[in-house]
Amino acid sequence: MYDDQPKDHWITILDLATRWKFPGVRDLAVRQLQKLDMKPVERIVTYDKYNLDKSLLLPAYILLCKQSSRSIEDGKRLGMTTVLRINEAREYAQRFAAEQGCRSPTSADAEDEELVEILKGVFGLSSDCLNGGCGIRGY
């Protein structure tokens, strides 16, 4: 029943649940959004707008770290802080790949597990958040 609803419906539900302080409905909207295919930038912008747990964004951050470049429009949507943190993570990933013996390292050469650790550090995410300890942040 819920899985057939489009992304825009769940974003509207998230918006209303946030404004009206309905945490159960808000949690449902987030769970449903997690199941949907969204572009990384769109997911990050949406989750930031509604102050959702950043650990839910690790897959999106990993994809952006592995991309060779981003558009100016994506950079504007993400904001300076997020762009700088992603670039910092990319630099750490390149350094890690070089230390592992890669001759021409890129951030795409880093393993996802290593990128998760790098991103946790760059974005200040604790291990508790990744194990479900943070939950969905407040309004």
N, C-alpha and C positions, 0 to 999 in steps of 0.2 A: 504494500500500500504506500508506504513512505518512499520507497526506492524509485518510484515512477515519477516523482516530482522533480522539476528542473532546478538547476542551481539558483536561478533568480528568485524562485519561491522560497528556498531555504535562506537566502540572504535577507529577504524581506521578513521572514519569521525571526531570524536572528536579530534583526534591527528592532522589531517590535518587542520581542522578549527582553532585549537589553533595556529599552526605554521603559517598559512597564515592570521591569524587575521580576520576571518569571524565570527563575533559574532552571527549573525542570525543562521548560520549553527551549530555553537557550541551549542547554546541554544536548537536547535532541537535535536541534538545528546544527550544532557543531559536529555531532556524530554523523549526521547525514552529509554535511559538507565534506567531511573527511573521506567519505566513500566516492565522492564525485571527482571526475577528471577536471582539474583546473590548471591553467598555466601558472608557473611558479610565481610570477610577479603579481598576478591577480590574487592568488591565495595569500601571499604575504601582505599585500595592501588591505585585503578584506579582514584578515585576522588582526592586523595592527589596529585597524579602525575600531574594532570591537574589543580590543584589549584581551585577546585570547592567548593562551599559553604558547609561548614561542617554541617550546619543544615540539609542538605539533607541526612546526614549519621546517624541521630538519630535512625532510626529503626535498622540499622546494629550495632550501639553501644549498643543498648538495648539487642539485641540477644547475643552479646559477654559478656555483663555483667551477663546475666542469665546462660551462659554456666559454667559448673563446672570446666573445664580446657581447655587449648588451647595447640596446639602442638608447639614444638620449631620452626618448620618451619613457622607456622603462626606468631609467635612472631618476627622472623627475618623479615618477609615480612612487618609486621605492623610498625616496628621500636620501639626503646626504649621509646620515648616520648608517643606514642599512647598506648603502652602496660601499661606504668605506669599510664596514665590517666584513662584507663579502670579499672585497679586494684584499683585506688583511688575511682572511682565511685562505684565499687563493695563493698568496705569497707563502704562507706557512706550508701549504700543500706542495707547492713547487719545491721549497727547500727540503721537505721530507722526501719527495721523490728523488731529488738529487742525492741526498744522503743514502738512499737505497740503491744508488748506482745507475740511475737513469741518466743518459748522456745529454739529452735535450728535454729536461723535465717541463711539464705543464701541470696545472692543477688537475687536469683530467687523468694524469698518471697515478694520482693518489687513490688508494682503496677507500671505499665508502666508510669502512669502520674508522679509518684514520681521519677522514673528513669529519665524521661525527664528533670525534674527540676535539679536533681543531675548532669546529663550530661551537661546541659547548663552551670552550674557553673564550672564544671571541665574543660570543653573545651572552656570556655569564650564566649559562644554564647549568644547574646542578644535576647530579645523577638522580636525585630524588624526582625531579621533574620528568625525567625520561622513563622512570619506572611507575609513573602514574601518581606520584606524590604531590604534584602541584595542582592537578586538576585544571579546571577552566577558571581563569582569573576573574576577579571582580569586575564590576561595571565601572 
